[in-house]
Amino acid sequence: MIVKGLLNVITSILELFFSLLPDIPEMPSTIVSTMNIVRNTITSNLGLLDLVIRPTTLTRVIPLLIVILNLERIWKVLMWLIRKIPMLGMS
Amino acid sequence: MKNRILKLIICLSLAFCSLLPKNMIIDLKADTPDASNSVYLYTYNGSTYNQDKRSFPLTLGQVEYTTKSVIHNYIVMEIYPYEFYNGDYLKLNFALDILDDLGNRRAVHSAHFTIYNQNDYTGTLPYELEITESGKNQYSYEYRGRVENLDKPGNSIRIQIFLADTTVSTTGVKFLYFNCDHDSDGKTHGLLDSIITMITYIPTGIAEGLSSFFGAVVSAVNGIGSAITSALSSVGSAITSALDTVKTTLSSVINTMSTAITNTLNSVSSAITTALTDLGDFLISGIQSLFVPDDDFLGNFFTDFNELFSTQFGFLWYPVEFCTSFLNEFKNKSSKSASLKWAEIKDPVLGLPLIPEGEINFTSIRKDLDDSVSIVGTGLSWNTIFYYFTDAILYLGLIMLASRKVKEMLDK
């Protein structure tokens, strides 16, 4: 409920802030289609990774890698949340 | 009461009289070929008689019969026990001791029994007594037979003793008359017999009466004993049954109480456990709902968040969308085949194709390698071994990276 409330508050603040700013135009369609071709070329050849790495290993390692690289930030956010709980007495 | 005592005395007297020995008459005779030269001497109970024929009132005793030295073919003795009738059963016990002139004991061949009535022949007992015993000092004999074919009732029995050796003179005969019983068929034979029968049967009746009375007393006592025993047995059975019933009831009650107590304790325990579990679940779910938002909320939040930023930032948000779509493609890549594909490349000015679309598939190559090459003894292919190797490198790298990150965080 706390996280939910915080996220709602953040969303509301951002919506309020963005409403004051003008919308930036979208990416041109030609560039988007070209990037899609590049992306499709890359993703359609991801099967080549199977020759050297197990696909399930990749699906496990990549989230862990993201968490480890951002471990300090996650820790700070987590501790900030915990300190907000008065019954734990960590404020 | 006096009459009963008087009757009892009379009956006892008659019974005592019936037990006295009956007077029986024995007549000893010697049938000799030369009777004129014979002198018969009878000795009975210490008295000596020299009569040719003499009747003695005998019960049990010994009669000695002495003659001159004459040759005897047989010796006749006559007994007068009582009257005999057809159907009477006789049992005669007697003993003989016959000596010759030299004093040696003589053998007896057989005995023949004839019934007389006042010296009149009435009939012969049906069977002769074959003498088979020998070598004894004194021959004892027993005759058993039923009286038959009598012309009239007899009152004497003539026992004709045939000697084995008829050439030897006999000097003396000793006759021991032991007993002569008869079993009447129950017929009445005149006033005397009736009196005798009555005297005989009265004690028997008294005895039967007393026997019946004592039998009745014994039966009554036995009946009382049986009744008491039966009653005690019934009481015992009833007590045992009652105790069994009480025991069964108590056991049932105890079992019921035990079951009820056990069920109650189980219910209390179950209720406490359920309450604690519910409380724990409530606290956990409360804390979880306090910190962790549900999945739908997060999904919708990120969708709305992405939509907001995409609308607001336009092309500036496109790299994020590109990375997101790339990661989604990477996430769903497990079904992709191990192949190298490329799209068609055209001339951007003229639109002519420069490089056509193509694909190089490595799946068959890897399969051929796996089928042809394997490590002996493990059953693992080279590709599988390579997978283990790369997995180990990746997980080891993650661990080293995590340890370095944690160290940096702790140092700060």
Chai-1 contact restraints between the chains, C-beta under 6 A:
chainA,res_idxA,chainB,res_idxB,connection_type,confidence,min_distance_angstrom,max_distance_angstrom,comment,restraint_id
A,M1,B,S289,contact,1.0,0.0,6.0,A-B,restraint_1
A,M1,B,L290,contact,1.0,0.0,6.0,A-B,restraint_2
A,I2,B,L290,contact,1.0,0.0,6.0,A-B,restraint_3
A,I2,B,F291,contact,1.0,0.0,6.0,A-B,restraint_4
A,V3,B,P293,contact,1.0,0.0,6.0,A-B,restraint_5
A,K4,B,P293,contact,1.0,0.0,6.0,A-B,restraint_6
A,K4,B,F297,contact,1.0,0.0,6.0,A-B,restraint_7
A,L7,B,F301,contact,1.0,0.0,6.0,A-B,restraint_8
A,F18,B,Q312,contact,1.0,0.0,6.0,A-B,restraint_9
A,D23,B,Q312,contact,1.0,0.0,6.0,A-B,restraint_10
A,I24,B,F313,contact,1.0,0.0,6.0,A-B,restraint_11
A,I24,B,G314,contact,1.0,0.0,6.0,A-B,restraint_12
A,I24,B,L316,contact,1.0,0.0,6.0,A-B,restraint_13
A,P25,B,G314,contact,1.0,0.0,6.0,A-B,restraint_14
A,E26,B,G314,contact,1.0,0.0,6.0,A-B,restraint_15
A,E26,B,F315,contact,1.0,0.0,6.0,A-B,restraint_16
A,M27,B,F315,contact,1.0,0.0,6.0,A-B,restraint_17
A,M27,B,Y318,contact,1.0,0.0,6.0,A-B,restraint_18
A,M35,B,F322,contact,1.0,0.0,6.0,A-B,restraint_19
A,I37,B,A343,contact,1.0,0.0,6.0,A-B,restraint_20
A,R39,B,F326,contact,1.0,0.0,6.0,A-B,restraint_21
A,T41,B,A343,contact,1.0,0.0,6.0,A-B,restraint_22
A,T43,B,E329,contact,1.0,0.0,6.0,A-B,restraint_23
A,S44,B,K341,contact,1.0,0.0,6.0,A-B,restraint_24
A,N45,B,L340,contact,1.0,0.0,6.0,A-B,restraint_25
A,N45,B,K341,contact,1.0,0.0,6.0,A-B,restraint_26
A,L46,B,K333,contact,1.0,0.0,6.0,A-B,restraint_27
A,L46,B,K336,contact,1.0,0.0,6.0,A-B,restraint_28
A,G47,B,K336,contact,1.0,0.0,6.0,A-B,restraint_29
A,G47,B,S337,contact,1.0,0.0,6.0,A-B,restraint_30
A,G47,B,A338,contact,1.0,0.0,6.0,A-B,restraint_31
A,G47,B,S339,contact,1.0,0.0,6.0,A-B,restraint_32
A,L48,B,A338,contact,1.0,0.0,6.0,A-B,restraint_33
A,L48,B,L340,contact,1.0,0.0,6.0,A-B,restraint_34
A,D50,B,A338,contact,1.0,0.0,6.0,A-B,restraint_35
A,L51,B,A338,contact,1.0,0.0,6.0,A-B,restraint_36
A,L51,B,F362,contact,1.0,0.0,6.0,A-B,restraint_37
A,V52,B,T390,contact,1.0,0.0,6.0,A-B,restraint_38
A,I53,B,T390,contact,1.0,0.0,6.0,A-B,restraint_39
A,R54,B,Y387,contact,1.0,0.0,6.0,A-B,restraint_40
A,P55,B,S334,contact,1.0,0.0,6.0,A-B,restraint_41
A,T57,B,D391,contact,1.0,0.0,6.0,A-B,restraint_42
A,V61,B,L394,contact,1.0,0.0,6.0,A-B,restraint_43
A,L64,B,L398,contact,1.0,0.0,6.0,A-B,restraint_44
A,I68,B,L401,contact,1.0,0.0,6.0,A-B,restraint_45
A,I68,B,A402,contact,1.0,0.0,6.0,A-B,restraint_46
A,I68,B,K405,contact,1.0,0.0,6.0,A-B,restraint_47
A,L71,B,K405,contact,1.0,0.0,6.0,A-B,restraint_48
A,E72,B,M409,contact,1.0,0.0,6.0,A-B,restraint_49
